Amino acid sequence: MKLTRRAVIAASSTLVAPWVVTSSKAQKVEFSVKFGSNLPATHPLNTQAVALAAKLKTESKGRIDLQVFPFNQLGNDTDMLSQLRSGALDFMTLSPLILGTLVPAAQINGVGFAFKDYNQVWSAMDGDLGAHVRQQIAATGSIFAFDKIWDNGYRHVTNSVRPIIVPDDLKGLKLRTPPGPMWVSMFKALEASPTPLNFAEVYSALQTKVVEGQENPLAIVSTAKLNEVQKYCSMTGHMWDGYWFMGNKKLFDRFPADLQALMTKLVAEFALLQRAEVRKLNDSLQADLKVKGMLFNDVQIDAFRTKLRASGFYADWHKKFGDEAWSQLEKYTGKLS
């Protein structure tokens, strides 16, 4: 984490220099495919994607060449999702909450203050809840999600105005959110002023005070250098967020069965490695960011749950998701609404 923000951007902002896994031996490539993400090249999602690409090339004996394009090189989240659906992009990772604009059920993992810990998260997302979401993604007909969701982490609120301890501290705060309905709904219920922006715009929007705050896991706060433009970090843990590793269905259907099986196995294998790396990074970063001047505080979690319950947030989303999906969520989290 010693890289400057300028160095990170310089290393990951040119379309003509993706992170390409190469081999010293001339091998016949049957499938040259592209993978895109919205995160800096140094984030564990991309470092593990590069490692995945290397192993995929080795174990396929050069038949698959997966090129990794980090940090919005191929467009922002909504651009890449459109490309994935059309076949212009082969694979990508995307937050379920942004995917919710296309697949409403996908965003159920982001229900505010639902998951108490990672045990609940992985039980749900590797279990019946995750299976339900993948079925809904597949029902689009154009894209699919691999079995194991990758980790982003618990999201926390940062801002340049004041510590957030109780819900009233959010009143009127101009808070950047990703362009997903769950975020807007939740922060409106908490009386903040949510402003949806794609991640590529976040640093400049904070720097120019277009927005006063944002919310993300600490790994993203650090790798995107958001501590340079944010003073306070309140450990809200208001939602757990991940990344579905998704593919274009027509492209994947062209893979022979052995290559489909190989990539499915490796995406799951590297998902587990990425989860461990992200959790370790998120757990270690508070001390690092404190040294860099960021001020941390705990929050009154029960007060936020009470506010969301009283506002009708849980009841509204229960109705939107339906009894089947909501019961699968509460199977792992306990009663919410």
Order of alpha helices (4+ residues) and beta strands (2+ residues): alpha-beta-beta-alpha-beta-alpha-beta-alpha-alpha-alpha-beta-beta-beta-alpha-beta-alpha-beta-alpha-beta-alpha-alpha-beta-alpha-alpha-alpha
